[in-house]
Amino acid sequence: QVQLVESGGGLVQAGGSLRLSCAASGFSFSLNTMGWYRQAPGKQRELVTITSGGSTVYSASVKCRFTVSRDSTMNTVYLQMNDLKPEDTAVYYCYAKRVAPTVYGMDYWGKGTLVTVSS
C-alpha cells in the first residue's frame, strides 16, 4: 500500500517562502508520476504541478514562483514555494502514480498539509 506523507506546511507572510516535502513508502515499484495539488477553502482541488518522466507541468498561477523536484531515489518530491501570496492559502496534497498521468492507473494521495499565507 503506497503511503504519501507530507510535511513543511505552516503560516508565512506574503512574499515569503516554504518548502513542502512528500515521502512515499510501502511499495516495491517505481513511481512514474509525482506532484502536488491544492484545495483552498470553498474551492475544488486543483493541480499545482506534476512531474513525470522528466517532464513537468505547472499551473499558470504558480509558474515562475514554485519549483517541484524529486530526490535521487525518486520516492520523495519537494515543492519549493517562493513569493507566496494570500491566494496560495490551501491544503496541499501530495500525488503519485505508478504510470504516466494520462495512462490508466491508481492515484495515490497524501492527507495534506496546510499552507496559510497572511497579507
Secondary structure in CASP SS format (residue, H / E / C, confidence):
PFRMAT SS
TARGET T0000
AUTHOR 0000-0000-0000
METHOD secondary structure of the structure
MODEL  1
Q C 1.00
V C 1.00
Q E 1.00
L E 1.00
V E 1.00
E E 1.00
S E 1.00
G C 1.00
G C 1.00
G E 1.00
L E 1.00
V E 1.00
Q E 1.00
A C 1.00
G C 1.00
G C 1.00
S C 1.00
L E 1.00
R E 1.00
L E 1.00
S E 1.00
C E 1.00
A E 1.00
A E 1.00
S E 1.00
G C 1.00
F C 1.00
S C 1.00
F C 1.00
S C 1.00
L C 1.00
N C 1.00
T E 1.00
M E 1.00
G E 1.00
W E 1.00
Y E 1.00
R E 1.00
Q E 1.00
A C 1.00
P C 1.00
G C 1.00
K C 1.00
Q C 1.00
R C 1.00
E E 1.00
L E 1.00
V E 1.00
T E 1.00
I E 1.00
T E 1.00
S E 1.00
G C 1.00
G C 1.00
S E 1.00
T E 1.00
V E 1.00
Y E 1.00
S C 1.00
A C 1.00
S C 1.00
V C 1.00
K C 1.00
C C 1.00
R C 1.00
F E 1.00
T E 1.00
V E 1.00
S E 1.00
R E 1.00
D C 1.00
S C 1.00
T C 1.00
M C 1.00
N C 1.00
T E 1.00
V E 1.00
Y E 1.00
L E 1.00
Q E 1.00
M E 1.00
N C 1.00
D C 1.00
L C 1.00
K C 1.00
P H 1.00
E H 1.00
D H 1.00
T C 1.00
A E 1.00
V E 1.00
Y E 1.00
Y E 1.00
C E 1.00
Y E 1.00
A E 1.00
K E 1.00
R C 1.00
V C 1.00
A C 1.00
P C 1.00
T C 1.00
V C 1.00
Y C 1.00
G C 1.00
M C 1.00
D E 1.00
Y E 1.00
W E 1.00
G C 1.00
K C 1.00
G C 1.00
T E 1.00
L E 1.00
V E 1.00
T E 1.00
V E 1.00
S E 1.00
S C 1.00
END
